Amino acid sequence: MATRLDEDVVLVRGAALADGRSAELRRGVSLLVEHGVVAGVWDTGDEPPHRGRVIDASGATIIPGMVDSHSHLSMPGGAQWVQRGFDSTEELLAVAEENGDLMVRAGIRWARDVGAPRRPDPVTGGERALSLRLRDAWRGRADRPYIRAAGTWLGKSGALPHGLAVEVEHGADLLAAARVQLDDGADLVKLYLDGPDRDTPPFTVEEVTAVVREAHARGARVAAHSGMLHGSQVGAAAGVDSIEHGFQLDRDAASAMAKAGTVLVSTLGVMHSWLTFTDTSTVDRFTAPDSRATIGARLEAAEEGVRLAHAAGVPIAAGSDFGGGSLRANQLAWEAEALVRAGIPPHEALAALTWRGGDLLGDPTAGRLEVGGPAHFSLVHGDPLSDPASLWRVWLTR
């Protein structure tokens, strides 16, 4: 439902501003929107005369529209997220529409869909990832986020449940599988660098490098799932654009990522959600006697990896992993809290949820509030530079 903030011309007066660029909150700010564009930002009292709608935003903070750098639009999340990937196409598309609405209402205006089930496509007549179908259907819709989409996960046979991913039996076939995704129109290729053997990377540096070269030659990017250290090592050595999760990083891997310009997409919130499932679900993996301790230990290792990446100068973008992980589509704010808990300064956590994600998308306007740029922002209650939980408290958003 449209709000006053959605009007063509509106002045937001007397707010604070946190843009993810500075550790200091700017108070007493007025922001003018004209026809979907930021027309001006002033200290309150300095704005020019205005006859249109005026919103008294005193006590609220303006933040840029957020970017979810790791999402799965067609899946609902929850404690049995993997099983939901086998739901009917009709169900998955209905879930996606719910997710798109939830995202916009939470102030999430851009997203990367980093993997979706492959289903019959009525437009092409063949099979194509649902993520690409949704991206195309949502293009130009003000009530849905802007999407950059991968195709379907590309993994070694046995790494994921059969039928969920595109399975590659031999590493030599990885490039051909990636080309199919690119021919389908994928904006990025999603590689699954955890294999069926936890101690052995599923693909070699040379095999992944070939995919990176092909994708880059076509103007696309490569995202690499890595829950194990060796996946991050291979991905960084091959020059992938992003390591997703990076739950096991060491100093050498972080240094290699920094040297390669590889972004870490953090998804610490996933394990925070798993901890809640030990109390609320009946799923064996969460209710076993040692589940809480196991998840807690994995979270500690992932937090250390984030600290190492930050210290090495690796850019960090934030993802919820909703759908393909356990969070829901409107819960990206959880990742800001998780990053701060891991030791990332609050303004850098906000950057990870905004302009850092925009950089990863390759969109210079995404996650930024600049005069002449798109007027996508939210008004939240509180100061996200001292209290990241304020990002949950969205009052108005556009």
C-alpha positions, 0 to 999 in steps of 0.5 A: 500500500502506498504511503505519503512517502511514495508521492511524486513530490515530498519533503522529508524534514528534520530527520537524521541521516546514516548513509554507511559512509561515515561513522557519524550520524548527521542530524537535522536533515531535510531531503526532497524527492521529485518524481522518484529522484533525490532532488536535494539534501539540506540542513533543516531550515536551509531547504528552499520553499516547498508547497508539496507534501511535507513529512515531519521526520523528527526522531527518525533516521534516513537510511539508503535502500538496502541491498540483499547480496545473497537471496533465493527469491523463489524459496521461503526459508525456515527450518526445512529450506532444502526440501522447499526447493522441490515444491511445485513451480506454482508454489515457488512462484507464489512464495516469490511474490510474497518475498518481493513484497516483504523485501520492499516493505522492509526497505530492501530495494535491490537483491542478488538471487544466487540460485534457484530451481530449474523449471519449464519456462513458458517464454523460452519453451525449455527449462530455465532457473526461476530466478531469471523468470522472476527477474524478467517479470519484475523488471520495471515494477516499483513494488518489487526489488531490482534483481541481478540473478544467477541461474541454478547452482552448479555443483559436483554430483552428490554435493547437493540433493539430487534434482536441486542443482545442475550436477557436474560429474567431471570438472572438465564439464563445468565450463559447458554447464556455465555456458548454458546458464549464461546462454539462458541470460544469467547475470552471474554464475553460481558455483558450489565449491563445497563437494561431496568429499568435505576434505577435497575441493570439487573443482580445480583452480584451472576449472574455475578460472575458465568459468570466470574468464567466460563469464567476464567476457560476457559481462557476467560475474561469478559467485562461489559458495564456500562453507569450507576453507578449500572452496575459498582458497580455490575461488580466490585463486581463480579470481571469482567476484565473490565468496558466499558465506566463507564460513572457514577463512584463514589469514592466507585465504583472506589475503588472497581474496583481498589481492584478487578483489574478491568480495566476501558476502557474509551470511552470519545471520543464518547460524543465528537463526539455526540457534533459534531452531534448536528451541522452536523446530522438531528437525533432527539436525537442530534438536539433537543434544549437541546441536546448539554447541555445534552451531555455536562453534561454527558461528564462532569460526565464521565470525573469526573469518569475517574479522580476518577478511575485514582486517585484510581489507576484503570488501564485505557485502551482506546477505540474508541467504533467505530461501536457500538458507533459513532466514525470511525475505524481510530479515536482512537487518539480522545480518547487520546485528550479526556483523556488529556482534562479530566486531565490524563497526556499525557504519561498516555493517550498514555499508555492507547492507547498502552501497557495498552490495551496490558495488557487487551488483555493478550498480553505482546507484544501488544502496546510495542516497545521492542528489540525482540518484534514485529516491529509495530510502527508509525512515527507521526509528533509532540510530543504526550507527550505535544500534543496528537493531534499529534497521528492523524498525522501519517506519516508512520506506520507498 
